[in-house]
C-alpha cells in the first residue's frame, strides 16, 4: 500500500488482484450477491482516493475492510433513502385520489418524473438519493453553497410530487 501511496500503478493492480475475491465473498455473505461486484469496485475506488492518507498503523486488510464496511453502510443508507422517497411519493399519489397511478394499480414511474425536472434539480436528487452522497458532499461536487443544495432538494421533491400527482 505504501507503493500505491507513491503512485505505483502496478502495486495498485496487485492489491486489486490479491483482495478482489475476498471482498466479493465479504459482500456476498453480507447479502449483496447481485451488487457485490459494484461494491468491490467502489471499495477499490475509495482505496485509491485514500492512498495518500493511508498510515500503516494496522494491517492493510483492516484498513481495506473498514473501507468495505463503509461502502456497505453507504449502500444501506442509499437503499433506505430510495425506499423512503418511493414510499413518500406513493403515499402522496394515494392521497390525491383516483387519478393517481397507485389508485389505478400502476407503478410510479419515478425515472420518467426525474426526466421532467430541470438538470439542477435532477442532479441533486440523483447525487443524494441514488448515489448516497451527503448534502455537504453534493455542495462540494457542484461548487455551490450547502443551503442551495438543501433548497434544490426541497424544490425537487415538491416538483416530483406535482409531476406524479398529475398522472
C-alpha positions as YAML, in Angstrom:
chain: A
units: angstrom
residues:
- id: 1
  name: UNK
  ca: [0.00, 0.00, 0.00]
- id: 2
  name: UNK
  ca: [2.91, 2.32, 0.60]
- id: 3
  name: UNK
  ca: [3.87, 1.83, -3.05]
- id: 4
  name: UNK
  ca: [0.31, 2.67, -4.09]
- id: 5
  name: UNK
  ca: [0.56, 5.84, -1.99]
- id: 6
  name: UNK
  ca: [3.67, 6.65, -4.04]
- id: 7
  name: UNK
  ca: [1.51, 6.35, -7.20]
- id: 8
  name: UNK
  ca: [2.65, 2.89, -8.31]
- id: 9
  name: UNK
  ca: [0.01, 1.62, -10.70]
- id: 10
  name: UNK
  ca: [1.47, -1.88, -10.67]
- id: 11
  name: UNK
  ca: [1.18, -2.04, -6.88]
- id: 12
  name: UNK
  ca: [-2.46, -0.99, -7.06]
- id: 13
  name: UNK
  ca: [-3.21, -3.65, -9.67]
- id: 14
  name: UNK
  ca: [-1.54, -6.23, -7.44]
- id: 15
  name: UNK
  ca: [-3.66, -5.13, -4.44]
- id: 16
  name: UNK
  ca: [-6.83, -5.40, -6.50]
- id: 17
  name: UNK
  ca: [-5.91, -8.87, -7.76]
- id: 18
  name: UNK
  ca: [-4.91, -10.05, -4.30]
- id: 19
  name: UNK
  ca: [-8.03, -8.82, -2.44]
- id: 20
  name: UNK
  ca: [-10.81, -8.78, -5.03]
- id: 21
  name: UNK
  ca: [-12.11, -12.28, -4.36]
- id: 22
  name: UNK
  ca: [-12.13, -11.88, -0.59]
- id: 23
  name: UNK
  ca: [-14.11, -8.63, -0.92]
- id: 24
  name: UNK
  ca: [-16.57, -10.32, -3.30]
- id: 25
  name: UNK
  ca: [-17.02, -13.03, -0.70]
- id: 26
  name: UNK
  ca: [-17.41, -10.43, 2.07]
- id: 27
  name: UNK
  ca: [-20.17, -8.54, 0.28]
- id: 28
  name: UNK
  ca: [-21.83, -11.74, -0.90]
- id: 29
  name: UNK
  ca: [-22.03, -13.04, 2.65]
- id: 30
  name: UNK
  ca: [-23.49, -9.72, 3.77]
- id: 31
  name: UNK
  ca: [-26.33, -10.34, 1.32]
- id: 32
  name: UNK
  ca: [-25.36, -8.21, -1.66]
- id: 33
  name: UNK
  ca: [-24.74, -11.01, -4.13]
- id: 34
  name: UNK
  ca: [-26.19, -9.06, -7.07]
- id: 35
  name: UNK
  ca: [-24.38, -5.84, -6.15]
- id: 36
  name: UNK
  ca: [-21.16, -7.31, -4.80]
- id: 37
  name: UNK
  ca: [-19.04, -6.51, -7.85]
- id: 38
  name: UNK
  ca: [-20.15, -2.87, -7.77]
- id: 39
  name: UNK
  ca: [-19.42, -2.69, -4.06]
- id: 40
  name: UNK
  ca: [-15.95, -4.18, -4.55]
- id: 41
  name: UNK
  ca: [-15.26, -1.66, -7.28]
- id: 42
  name: UNK
  ca: [-16.44, 1.20, -5.05]
- id: 43
  name: UNK
  ca: [-14.18, -0.08, -2.26]
- id: 44
  name: UNK
  ca: [-11.15, -0.01, -4.54]
- id: 45
  name: UNK
  ca: [-12.08, 3.44, -5.82]
- id: 46
  name: UNK
  ca: [-12.16, 4.68, -2.23]
- id: 47
  name: UNK
  ca: [-8.90, 2.90, -1.51]
- id: 48
  name: UNK
  ca: [-7.25, 4.65, -4.43]
- id: 49
  name: UNK
  ca: [-8.64, 8.03, -3.35]
- id: 50
  name: UNK
  ca: [-7.39, 7.48, 0.20]
- id: 51
  name: UNK
  ca: [-3.96, 6.19, -0.83]
- id: 52
  name: UNK
  ca: [-2.12, 9.27, 0.39]
- id: 53
  name: UNK
  ca: [-3.90, 9.30, 3.75]
- id: 54
  name: UNK
  ca: [-3.04, 5.67, 4.49]
- id: 55
  name: UNK
  ca: [-0.82, 5.16, 7.52]
- id: 56
  name: UNK
  ca: [0.44, 1.66, 8.31]
- id: 57
  name: UNK
  ca: [-0.72, 1.68, 11.94]
- id: 58
  name: UNK
  ca: [-2.61, -1.60, 11.49]
- id: 59
  name: UNK
  ca: [-2.67, -4.40, 8.95]
- id: 60
  name: UNK
  ca: [-3.61, -3.33, 5.45]
- id: 61
  name: UNK
  ca: [-6.58, -5.72, 5.39]
- id: 62
  name: UNK
  ca: [-8.00, -3.92, 8.44]
- id: 63
  name: UNK
  ca: [-7.89, -0.66, 6.52]
- id: 64
  name: UNK
  ca: [-9.40, -2.32, 3.44]
- id: 65
  name: UNK
  ca: [-12.28, -3.86, 5.36]
- id: 66
  name: UNK
  ca: [-13.02, -0.58, 7.13]
- id: 67
  name: UNK
  ca: [-13.42, 0.95, 3.68]
- id: 68
  name: UNK
  ca: [-15.54, -2.01, 2.55]
- id: 69
  name: UNK
  ca: [-17.75, -1.73, 5.63]
- id: 70
  name: UNK
  ca: [-18.26, 1.97, 4.93]
- id: 71
  name: UNK
  ca: [-19.21, 1.17, 1.33]
- id: 72
  name: UNK
  ca: [-21.72, -1.39, 2.66]
- id: 73
  name: UNK
  ca: [-23.18, 1.14, 5.12]
- id: 74
  name: UNK
  ca: [-23.48, 3.78, 2.41]
- id: 75
  name: UNK
  ca: [-25.32, 1.27, 0.22]
- id: 76
  name: UNK
  ca: [-27.75, 0.60, 3.07]
- id: 77
  name: UNK
  ca: [-28.38, 4.30, 3.59]
- id: 78
  name: UNK
  ca: [-28.91, 4.76, -0.14]
- id: 79
  name: UNK
  ca: [-31.48, 1.96, -0.22]
- id: 80
  name: UNK
  ca: [-33.30, 3.37, 2.80]
- id: 81
  name: UNK
  ca: [-33.41, 6.87, 1.27]
- id: 82
  name: UNK
  ca: [-34.68, 5.50, -2.04]
- id: 83
  name: UNK
  ca: [-37.36, 3.41, -0.32]
- id: 84
  name: UNK
  ca: [-38.36, 6.38, 1.83]
- id: 85
  name: UNK
  ca: [-38.66, 8.61, -1.25]
- id: 86
  name: UNK
  ca: [-40.62, 5.96, -3.13]
- id: 87
  name: UNK
  ca: [-42.94, 5.38, -0.17]
- id: 88
  name: UNK
  ca: [-43.47, 9.11, 0.28]
- id: 89
  name: UNK
  ca: [-44.27, 9.58, -3.37]
- id: 90
  name: UNK
  ca: [-46.56, 6.54, -3.30]
- id: 91
  name: UNK
  ca: [-48.37, 7.96, -0.28]
- id: 92
  name: UNK
  ca: [-48.75, 11.35, -1.96]
- id: 93
  name: UNK
  ca: [-50.21, 9.67, -5.04]
- id: 94
  name: UNK
  ca: [-52.71, 7.71, -2.95]
- id: 95
  name: UNK
  ca: [-53.83, 10.80, -1.05]
- id: 96
  name: UNK
  ca: [-54.64, 12.72, -4.21]
- id: 97
  name: UNK
  ca: [-57.36, 10.43, -5.45]
- id: 98
  name: UNK
  ca: [-58.18, 8.01, -8.23]
- id: 99
  name: UNK
  ca: [-56.21, 9.78, -10.94]
- id: 100
  name: UNK
  ca: [-53.01, 8.86, -9.15]
- id: 101
  name: UNK
  ca: [-51.05, 5.88, -10.56]
- id: 102
  name: UNK
  ca: [-51.24, 3.94, -7.30]
- id: 103
  name: UNK
  ca: [-55.03, 4.05, -7.35]
- id: 104
  name: UNK
  ca: [-55.02, 2.69, -10.91]
- id: 105
  name: UNK
  ca: [-52.72, -0.13, -9.86]
- id: 106
  name: UNK
  ca: [-49.89, 1.24, -11.98]
- id: 107
  name: UNK
  ca: [-46.45, 1.61, -10.51]
- id: 108
  name: UNK
  ca: [-44.95, 5.05, -10.15]
- id: 109
  name: UNK
  ca: [-42.52, 5.89, -12.87]
- id: 110
  name: UNK
  ca: [-40.01, 7.85, -10.88]
- id: 111
  name: UNK
  ca: [-37.42, 7.79, -13.67]
- id: 112
  name: UNK
  ca: [-39.86, 9.47, -16.05]
- id: 113
  name: UNK
  ca: [-40.70, 12.03, -13.37]
- id: 114
  name: UNK
  ca: [-36.98, 12.70, -12.80]
- id: 115
  name: UNK
  ca: [-36.56, 13.32, -16.53]
- id: 116
  name: UNK
  ca: [-39.06, 16.17, -16.27]
- id: 117
  name: UNK
  ca: [-37.01, 18.01, -13.65]
- id: 118
  name: UNK
  ca: [-34.52, 20.69, -14.59]
- id: 119
  name: UNK
  ca: [-30.94, 19.48, -14.68]
- id: 120
  name: UNK
  ca: [-30.09, 21.41, -11.49]
- id: 121
  name: UNK
  ca: [-32.88, 19.74, -9.53]
- id: 122
  name: UNK
  ca: [-32.34, 16.32, -11.06]
- id: 123
  name: UNK
  ca: [-28.62, 16.25, -10.28]
- id: 124
  name: UNK
  ca: [-29.06, 16.95, -6.56]
- id: 125
  name: UNK
  ca: [-31.72, 14.23, -6.26]
- id: 126
  name: UNK
  ca: [-29.59, 11.74, -8.15]
- id: 127
  name: UNK
  ca: [-26.48, 12.53, -6.12]
- id: 128
  name: UNK
  ca: [-28.38, 12.31, -2.83]
- id: 129
  name: UNK
  ca: [-30.89, 9.53, -3.36]
- id: 130
  name: UNK
  ca: [-29.24, 7.33, -5.95]
- id: 131
  name: UNK
  ca: [-25.57, 7.95, -5.20]
- id: 132
  name: UNK
  ca: [-25.97, 8.24, -1.44]
- id: 133
  name: UNK
  ca: [-24.00, 11.44, -1.05]
- id: 134
  name: UNK
  ca: [-24.48, 13.80, 1.87]
- id: 135
  name: UNK
  ca: [-25.58, 17.38, 1.30]
- id: 136
  name: UNK
  ca: [-22.10, 18.75, 2.01]
- id: 137
  name: UNK
  ca: [-20.53, 16.32, -0.47]
- id: 138
  name: UNK
  ca: [-23.04, 17.42, -3.10]
- id: 139
  name: UNK
  ca: [-22.23, 21.07, -2.38]
- id: 140
  name: UNK
  ca: [-18.53, 20.33, -2.82]
- id: 141
  name: UNK
  ca: [-19.08, 18.42, -6.05]
- id: 142
  name: UNK
  ca: [-21.32, 21.06, -7.61]
- id: 143
  name: UNK
  ca: [-19.39, 24.02, -6.20]
- id: 144
  name: UNK
  ca: [-22.50, 25.55, -4.62]
- id: 145
  name: UNK
  ca: [-23.38, 26.51, -1.03]
- id: 146
  name: UNK
  ca: [-24.86, 23.92, 1.30]
- id: 147
  name: UNK
  ca: [-28.07, 25.96, 1.61]
- id: 148
  name: UNK
  ca: [-28.51, 25.84, -2.16]
- id: 149
  name: UNK
  ca: [-28.27, 22.05, -2.10]
- id: 150
  name: UNK
  ca: [-30.94, 21.90, 0.61]
- id: 151
  name: UNK
  ca: [-33.28, 24.23, -1.23]
- id: 152
  name: UNK
  ca: [-32.81, 22.40, -4.55]
- id: 153
  name: UNK
  ca: [-33.59, 19.06, -2.91]
- id: 154
  name: UNK
  ca: [-36.72, 20.55, -1.36]
- id: 155
  name: UNK
  ca: [-37.77, 22.06, -4.70]
- id: 156
  name: UNK
  ca: [-37.05, 18.78, -6.50]
- id: 157
  name: UNK
  ca: [-39.19, 16.76, -4.08]
- id: 158
  name: UNK
  ca: [-42.04, 19.26, -4.42]
- id: 159
  name: UNK
  ca: [-41.76, 19.12, -8.21]
- id: 160
  name: UNK
  ca: [-41.72, 15.32, -8.20]
- id: 161
  name: UNK
  ca: [-44.88, 15.30, -6.09]
- id: 162
  name: UNK
  ca: [-46.61, 17.65, -8.53]
- id: 163
  name: UNK
  ca: [-45.49, 15.63, -11.55]
- id: 164
  name: UNK
  ca: [-46.69, 12.38, -10.01]
- id: 165
  name: UNK
  ca: [-49.97, 13.92, -8.88]
- id: 166
  name: UNK
  ca: [-50.73, 14.86, -12.48]
- id: 167
  name: UNK
  ca: [-50.55, 11.25, -13.62]
...
